[in-house]
């Protein structure tokens, strides 16, 4: 069974009903909070729902997961719909988007908690630091910055999973950040969604060492001065 056939099977029955309910909630709240520019149902199913599920195999059975910059709930909500064994802590700094996520979690009966908290704050909180089996994010920041947000949340032996577009430049740019934060790249899986010309990349790195206490740095330094990027450009 190929990926497209698998998606058609997923849409049937109770799982399909939950995806339909999620789309309805997304459409309703999108008029208020601008959660996504993709509003057509079929396009949303492919570019948001199906894309989110492409990384499903990198989430181990029973994993405790974190998502940084949850926004519209991708990839967390589609993963939670098809994987009842997963639990998620969703970190989102926007109160309005948190309200949307809370509504989704409640209406769909998902195993998730929503936190109105910045990733750099969560990464320094003992309740969250190095507590998760997997930390993931989609469309949040460039990889060097994103890794500093996510790595502190991942336990040693766990994984950082980033959903990206074309990512060769970002991967090269993030090499120093990965080393500093205790990450080792395991895969950068490139693929195309059906009928689309834009390349997608699933990046998975293993947490092999504890992240030094100095990270995340906070005060916006993760974005203004990504680890290793300035040094590399200055060579």
N, C-alpha and C positions, 0 to 999 in steps of 0.2 A: 504494500500500500504506500503510494507516494504522499508527499506532504499535503498536497491539495486535497487528495481523497480523504486523508486523515482529518483535515479541517472540516470537510463536509460531514463526516461522521460525528465529529465533536458537536456540531451545531444542532444535532437531533436531540430529542428528549429533554430531560431536566437541565442538562448542561446548556443546551441551546436556548432554553427559556431564560437562564441566567444571563447569557450573553445579550439576548434581546432586551432584558430589563436594564442591563448595564448601558447599552446603547441609548435607551430612552432617558436614563438619568444623565448621561453625558450630554445628550442633545439639549435637555432642559436647562442644566446648569451652565452649559457653554454660552447660552444667551446672556447670562449674568457675569460670568467670570472669565470668558475667553480661554477655555481650556485647550482647544485645538482648532486649527484652521480646517481640518478635514471633517466635513459634516455629512457627506453622502454615506448611506449605510454600507454599501458594498465596498467603497473605498476605505471606510473606517474598519470594517472587518479585516480587510487585507493588510492595510498599512499600520494598523494599531493592534488589533486582536491577534491575527495570525503571526505578525512580526514578533509580538511579545512571546508567543509560544515556541518560536524557533530555538530558543535557548533552554527549553524545559529540561532537557537531559542533563544539564549542568547543575541542576538543583537536586541534591541527594534526597532519598526517602526520609521523611520526617524532619527535614532541615528547618532550623530557625533562621529566618532570613530578614535582612534589612533592605530598605529601598531609600535612596537619597534623592531628594527633589521629586517627590512622587507626582505632583501636578495632577494630571488626568488619570493616574493610576496604571501607568504602563512601565514595565511589564507585570507589575504585581497582581493586579486584579484578574487579568486573563489566566495567569498561572494559578492563582487561588481558586478560580472557578473549576479548572480541570484537575487540580491537585489538592484534594482535601487533606492530605497529610502534611502540607506545608503550613507554617505560620509566618506572618510578616509583621515587622514594625515599620511603619511608614513615616518618614521624616520629611516634613514640608513646612517651609517658613511662612507661607501665606495662609492667614486665618480663613480666608474665603475658600481656598482650595481644600483646606482641612475640613471645612464644613461639608463640602461635596464628598470627600473621601469617607467621612464618618457616615454620611447618608448611604453611600454605596455599601460599606461594610455591614451596616445594620440591615438594609433591605435585602441584600443577597446572602446574609448569614455567613460571612467570611471570617476566617481565623486571623484577624489582623487588629492591630492597635495603631491609632493615628496620633502623631506627636507634632504639635506646632513648635518645631525646633529646627534650628539650622544644623546642618551636618557637622560643622566644625564645633558646635556646642555639644552635640551628641557624642562626638568622638572623644571628648574630654570627660564625659560623665561616666563614673565607674559602673553605673547600671547598664551601660551600653558598650563601653570600650572593650574590644576584643571578646565580644559575647556571641557573635553570630557565625553560623556555618557558611553563609553566603551573603555578600552585600552586592546589590545591583543598582544600576541607574541607566536611564535612557534619555538622551537629548538634554543633558544638564550642563556639561562643560567639556572643554578639551581634556584629553586623557591624563596629562600630567597633573592638572588641577583636580580632576575627578578622583584620581587615585589617592590624593592626599585627603579628600573627603571620606573615601570609602575604606581604605586600608585600616585605619585605626579601629573600625568597628568589627573587623574580621578576626576570629580566633586563629591561632597558629594551626595550620592544617586545613583551614577553610579556604574559601575562594572569593575573589572579586570578579564579577561578571559585568562587563560593559557592553551595551548595545550601541553600535556606532554606524555611521555611513562609511564611505571610503576612508581608510584609516592608516595608510602606510606612513604618512608624515607624522601623525600623532603618535604612532607606535615608536618611531625613532626618537621623537621628542621626549617621550615618557620613560626612556630607558633608565636615566639617572634617578628619576623619582621612584621607579619600581625598586631599584637597589636600596635606596635610602629608607624606604617604607617597609622593607621586608617582603616584597613580592617577587615572584618569578613567573614569567609568561609561560603558559601551558599551551594555549592555542589562540590563533587569530583566524577564525573561520569566515571566509568570504562567500557571499551568495547573492542571488537576485530574487526578489519577489516576482511571482508570476506576472508577466506583462510589463514589468518595470525595467528601466535602463539604469537606474541608480544602484550602485553597489552597496551592499550592507555588510557589516562585519560584527561578529560576535567575538569579543576579546575576553579570555578567561585567564586569570593569574592566580597562582596558589600563594597563600600566606605561609612563608617558610621561616620567618623570624618575627619576634615581637617588634611592633612599630616603636621607634624611640619616643620617649615621653614628650619631646619637643613638638611632636606633630599630632594633630593639625595645628598650624601656627595661629590661625584666627586673624582677626582684624583685616580680612580681605586679602591677606598675602598669598593665599592659595591661588587666587586669580591674577593678582597684580604682579606676582613674582613666582611663577610656577617652578617647582624644584628642577634644577638642571637646565632649564630652557635658556636663561640669559647667558649662562656660562658657555653653552653650546653655540649660541648665535655669535658670541664674542670671539670664537676661535678664528 
